[in-house]
Amino acid sequence: MDGRENIKIRKTKVDVKGKIIEFDEYYMIDPKTGEEVFDRNIEIENDTRLYDIYKKQMNLLTSSEIKNIRKKYDMNQKEFALAIGVGEITVHRFENGSIQTESVDSIIRLSEDPDIMYNLLIKNQANLSDSDFNSFLTKVSILKM
């Protein structure tokens, strides 16, 4: 028994940056008492889904879309952040649900194009080790073909 049968769903409305978002919120019930109990993992999942709905409505990349762009280049979060010229922890936060600014969203969105990513790598070469830079440059060059 993994406790999944104790997870319930309710419709809820939440204000995200002044925008009311309606979504299915998951919550856990204690089978012995029938009372709602806090589950950190469920709360994290709820927040990620909520913020992804907001991101879609605001025409921002979702957490999974950001992750897919990064994985296209075989980079970890820190490497991708350094390659596109944002703070080291920035990509981690956005992949885990935080809402990015429109300017960072634009950089990430543009980096999906290998020609632009190539230029970002050249511009931000100093942020990366020589071996990482050369490895990523090779990967991007192959994707440019």
C-alpha positions as CSV (number, residue, x, y, z in Angstrom):
1,M,0.0,0.0,0.0
2,D,1.7,3.2,-1.2
3,G,-0.8,5.7,0.1
4,R,-2.0,6.8,-3.4
5,E,-5.6,5.7,-2.6
6,N,-5.5,8.4,0.1
7,I,-4.9,11.2,-2.4
8,K,-8.0,13.2,-3.3
9,I,-8.6,16.0,-5.8
10,R,-10.5,19.2,-5.4
11,K,-11.1,22.2,-7.7
12,T,-9.5,25.3,-6.3
13,K,-8.8,28.9,-7.3
14,V,-5.5,30.6,-6.5
15,D,-4.2,34.1,-7.1
16,V,-0.9,34.0,-9.0
17,K,0.6,37.4,-9.6
18,G,-2.9,39.0,-9.8
19,K,-4.3,36.3,-12.0
20,I,-6.9,33.8,-10.7
21,I,-6.0,30.3,-11.7
22,E,-8.4,27.4,-11.3
23,F,-6.8,24.0,-11.1
24,D,-7.1,20.5,-9.6
25,E,-5.4,20.5,-6.3
26,Y,-4.2,17.2,-4.8
27,Y,-4.4,16.6,-1.1
28,M,-3.9,13.6,1.2
29,I,-6.3,12.2,3.7
30,D,-5.2,10.2,6.8
31,P,-7.0,6.9,6.5
32,K,-7.4,6.5,10.2
33,T,-8.8,9.9,11.1
34,G,-10.2,11.0,7.7
35,E,-8.5,14.4,8.2
36,E,-6.3,16.2,5.6
37,V,-2.6,15.8,6.2
38,F,0.3,17.8,4.8
39,D,2.5,16.1,2.3
40,R,5.4,18.1,1.0
41,N,5.7,16.2,-2.3
42,I,2.1,16.7,-3.1
43,E,2.4,20.4,-2.3
44,I,5.5,20.7,-4.6
45,E,3.6,18.9,-7.4
46,N,0.5,21.2,-6.9
47,D,2.7,24.3,-7.1
48,T,4.5,23.1,-10.2
49,R,1.2,22.3,-12.0
50,L,-0.3,25.6,-10.8
51,Y,2.6,27.7,-12.0
52,D,2.8,25.8,-15.3
53,I,-0.9,26.7,-15.9
54,Y,0.0,30.3,-15.2
55,K,3.0,30.1,-17.5
56,K,0.9,28.8,-20.4
57,Q,-1.7,31.5,-19.9
58,M,1.1,34.2,-19.9
59,N,2.8,32.6,-22.9
60,L,5.9,31.6,-20.9
61,L,7.7,28.3,-21.3
62,T,6.6,25.6,-18.8
63,S,9.0,23.8,-16.5
64,S,9.1,20.8,-18.8
65,E,9.6,22.9,-21.9
66,I,12.7,24.6,-20.3
67,K,14.0,21.2,-19.3
68,N,13.6,19.8,-22.8
69,I,15.5,22.7,-24.3
70,R,18.3,22.2,-21.9
71,K,18.4,18.4,-22.5
72,K,18.6,19.0,-26.2
73,Y,22.2,20.2,-25.6
74,D,23.0,17.5,-23.0
75,M,23.7,20.1,-20.4
76,N,22.9,20.0,-16.7
77,Q,21.1,23.0,-15.2
78,K,24.2,24.9,-14.1
79,E,25.9,24.4,-17.4
80,F,22.8,25.6,-19.4
81,A,22.5,28.6,-17.1
82,L,26.1,29.6,-17.6
83,A,25.9,29.0,-21.4
84,I,23.0,31.3,-21.8
85,G,24.3,33.9,-19.4
86,V,21.9,33.7,-16.5
87,G,22.7,32.9,-12.8
88,E,23.8,29.4,-11.9
89,I,20.7,28.5,-9.9
90,T,18.2,30.2,-12.3
91,V,17.5,27.3,-14.5
92,H,17.1,25.0,-11.5
93,R,14.4,27.3,-10.1
94,F,12.5,27.6,-13.3
95,E,12.6,23.8,-14.0
96,N,11.2,23.3,-10.5
97,G,8.2,25.6,-11.0
98,S,9.3,29.1,-10.3
99,I,8.0,31.7,-12.7
100,Q,10.6,33.3,-15.0
101,T,10.6,36.8,-16.2
102,E,9.7,37.5,-19.8
103,S,13.3,38.5,-20.5
104,V,14.8,35.2,-19.2
105,D,12.0,33.3,-20.9
106,S,13.0,35.0,-24.2
107,I,16.6,34.0,-23.8
108,I,15.7,30.4,-23.0
109,R,13.2,30.3,-25.9
110,L,15.8,31.7,-28.3
111,S,18.4,29.3,-27.1
112,E,16.3,26.4,-28.5
113,D,17.6,27.5,-32.0
114,P,21.1,25.9,-32.4
115,D,22.4,29.0,-34.3
116,I,21.4,31.3,-31.4
117,M,22.8,28.8,-28.8
118,Y,26.1,28.8,-30.7
119,N,26.3,32.6,-30.4
120,L,25.3,32.4,-26.7
121,L,28.1,29.9,-26.1
122,I,30.6,32.1,-27.9
123,K,29.5,35.2,-25.9
124,N,29.5,33.3,-22.5
125,Q,32.6,31.2,-23.1
126,A,34.3,32.6,-20.1
127,N,31.6,31.2,-17.9
128,L,32.5,27.6,-18.9
129,S,35.5,25.4,-18.5
130,D,37.5,24.9,-21.8
131,S,36.4,21.2,-22.0
132,D,32.7,22.0,-21.4
133,F,32.8,24.8,-23.9
134,N,34.4,22.7,-26.6
135,S,32.0,19.8,-25.9
136,F,28.9,22.0,-26.0
137,L,30.2,23.8,-29.1
138,T,30.6,20.5,-30.9
139,K,27.1,19.4,-29.8
140,V,25.6,22.7,-31.0
141,S,27.5,22.5,-34.3
142,I,26.1,19.1,-35.0
143,L,22.6,20.3,-34.3
144,K,23.1,23.3,-36.6
145,M,23.6,20.9,-39.6
